Amino acid sequence: MKFARFLHYSLLLLAGSLLSAAAVCGAEGGSPAEHPIGMTFKWIHFVILAVLVYWVFGKVLPPSFRHRADHISAAISKATAAKADAEQRLQEAATKMASLEREVAEFRVQAQREAAAELERLRGTTQLDVEKIRTAAKAEIEAAERAARVELKELAARLAVDGAESLVAKQMTPAVQEAMINSFVESLQGRPN
């Protein structure tokens, strides 16, 4: 604020000085730069410009530069943090990828073990099933054999009865029948009632 007032008064003084120098130079004739008063105004003009330049570069631009530097520094810090975060994520991803490959290898080994165990279990189950089928087939064969023997015995008995019947029919004459009946009746008579 103080500097702004100083600048304002300096500009008013300069404007007044320039007007009075122009009036003096106009009355005397010739160029104002050739008179000693013109040199004085040149120096005043130079001082005012130097003060303005000092004020701009000393007061106005440093906070702007500082703000810009702070902004750039914050952006660099943010970028550094983002880079560190990205590197950490990359490291985690690489670690997960390495562990994933290891886990896949473990899963393969485990799957092979389980497949081998399942194959052995199936072989054992198949062997048990074969034994059961073999036992059942043997039992069925024995049952069929017993049934065939019984049937064969029945057939042999039937054939024997049929053969005996035809033999008896051939040998049975009326005289033999009468002798058999008489013999039966005599055996009944000798029995007590």
C-alpha positions in Angstrom: 0.0 0.0 0.0 2.8 2.4 0.9 4.6 1.6 -2.3 1.4 2.1 -4.4 1.0 5.6 -2.9 4.7 6.3 -3.5 4.3 5.2 -7.1 1.2 7.3 -7.5 2.9 10.5 -6.2 6.0 9.7 -8.3 3.9 9.5 -11.4 2.2 12.8 -10.6 5.5 14.5 -10.0 6.9 13.0 -13.2 3.9 14.2 -15.2 4.2 17.7 -13.7 7.9 17.8 -14.4 7.4 16.7 -18.0 4.8 19.4 -18.6 6.9 22.2 -17.1 10.0 21.0 -19.1 8.0 21.0 -22.3 6.8 24.5 -21.5 10.4 25.7 -20.8 11.8 24.0 -23.9 9.0 25.3 -26.1 9.7 28.9 -25.0 13.4 28.7 -25.6 13.2 26.7 -28.8 15.2 23.6 -29.8 15.1 20.1 -28.5 14.4 19.5 -24.8 17.1 16.7 -24.7 19.8 19.3 -25.5 19.1 21.5 -22.4 20.4 20.6 -18.9 16.9 20.4 -17.7 16.2 17.8 -20.3 19.0 15.7 -19.0 17.6 16.0 -15.5 14.2 14.7 -16.8 16.0 11.8 -18.5 17.5 10.8 -15.2 14.2 11.2 -13.4 12.6 9.1 -16.1 15.3 6.5 -15.7 14.9 6.4 -11.9 11.2 6.0 -12.2 11.6 3.2 -14.7 14.3 1.6 -12.5 11.9 1.9 -9.5 9.1 0.3 -11.5 11.3 -2.5 -12.7 12.6 -3.0 -9.1 9.0 -3.0 -7.9 7.8 -5.5 -10.6 10.8 -7.8 -10.2 11.2 -7.4 -6.4 7.7 -7.3 -5.2 5.2 -8.6 -7.8 7.1 -11.4 -9.6 8.8 -13.2 -6.6 5.4 -14.2 -5.0 4.2 -15.3 -8.5 7.4 -17.2 -9.0 7.2 -18.6 -5.5 3.6 -19.7 -6.1 4.6 -21.3 -9.4 7.6 -23.0 -7.8 5.3 -24.2 -4.9 2.9 -25.5 -7.5 5.6 -27.2 -9.5 7.1 -28.6 -6.3 3.7 -30.0 -5.2 3.2 -31.5 -8.7 6.7 -33.1 -8.5 5.9 -34.4 -5.0 2.5 -35.8 -6.2 4.2 -37.4 -9.2 6.9 -38.9 -7.0 4.2 -40.3 -4.7 2.3 -41.6 -7.7 5.5 -43.1 -9.1 6.3 -44.8 -5.7 2.7 -46.1 -5.6 2.9 -47.4 -9.1 6.3 -49.1 -8.3 4.8 -50.6 -5.2 1.8 -51.9 -7.2 4.1 -53.2 -9.9 6.2 -55.0 -7.2 3.0 -56.4 -5.7 1.8 -57.5 -9.1 5.2 -59.2 -9.8 5.0 -60.9 -6.4 1.5 -62.1 -7.1 2.5 -63.2 -10.6 5.4 -65.2 -9.2 3.2 -66.7 -6.4 0.5 -67.4 -9.0 3.0 -69.4 -11.2 4.0 -71.3 -8.0 0.4 -71.9 -7.1 -0.4 -73.1 -10.6 2.6 -75.5 -10.4 1.3 -76.7 -7.0 -2.2 -77.2 -8.4 -0.8 -79.2 -11.3 1.2 -81.4 -8.9 -1.8 -81.8 -6.6 -4.1 -82.6 -9.6 -1.7 -85.2 -10.8 -1.5 -86.8 -7.4 -5.3 -86.7 -7.1 -5.6 -88.2 -10.6 -3.2 -91.0 -9.7 -5.1 -91.6 -6.4 -8.4 -91.7 -8.3 -6.9 -94.1 -10.9 -5.7 -96.4 -8.1 -9.1 -96.1 -6.4 -10.9 -97.0 -9.6 -8.5 -99.9 -10.2 -9.2 -101.2 -6.7 -13.0 -100.7 -7.2 -12.8 -102.4 -10.6 -10.8 -105.3 -9.0 -13.5 -105.7 -6.3 -16.2 -105.5 -8.9 -14.4 -108.2 -10.9 -14.1 -110.4 -7.8 -17.8 -109.9 -7.0 -18.8 -110.7 -10.6 -16.5 -113.7 -10.6 -18.0 -114.9 -7.3 -21.6 -114.3 -8.5 -20.8 -116.1 -11.8 -19.4 -119.0 -9.9 -22.4 -119.2 -7.7 -24.7 -119.0 -10.7 -22.7 -121.8 -12.5 -22.9 -124.0 -9.4 -26.6 -123.3 -9.1 -27.1 -124.1 -12.8 -25.0 -127.2 -12.3 -27.1 -128.4 -9.3 -30.3 -127.7 -11.3 -28.9 -129.6 -14.3 -28.0 -132.5 -12.0 -31.5 -132.5 -10.4 -33.1 -132.3 -13.9 -30.8 -135.0 -15.1 -31.7 -137.3 -12.2 -35.4 -136.6 -12.8 -34.9 -137.5 -16.5 -33.0 -140.6 -15.6 -35.7 -141.6 -13.1 -38.4 -141.0 -15.6 -36.5 -142.9 -18.3 -36.0 -145.8 -15.8 -39.6 -145.8 -14.8 -40.7 -145.6 -18.5 -38.2 -148.4 -19.3 -39.4 -150.5 -16.4 -43.0 -149.9 -17.3 -42.5 -151.0 -20.9 -40.5 -154.0 -19.7 -43.2 -154.9 -17.2 -45.9 -154.3 -19.9 -44.1 -156.7 -22.2 -43.6 -159.3 -19.5 -47.0 -159.0 -17.9 -49.2 -161.7 -19.2 -52.6 -162.7 -17.8 -51.1 -165.7 -16.1 -48.4 -163.6 -14.4 -51.1 -161.0 -13.3 -53.2 -163.7 -11.8 -50.3 -165.2 -9.9 -49.4 -161.8 -8.5 -52.9 -161.1 -7.4 -53.1 -164.5 -5.7 -49.9 -163.9 -3.9 -51.1 -160.5 -2.7 -54.4 -161.9 -1.5 -52.6 -164.6 0.5 -50.3 -162.1 2.1 -53.3 -160.2 3.2 -55.0 -163.2 4.7 -52.1 -164.1 6.8 -52.2 -160.7 8.6 -54.2 -160.1 11.7 -56.9 -157.4 11.3 
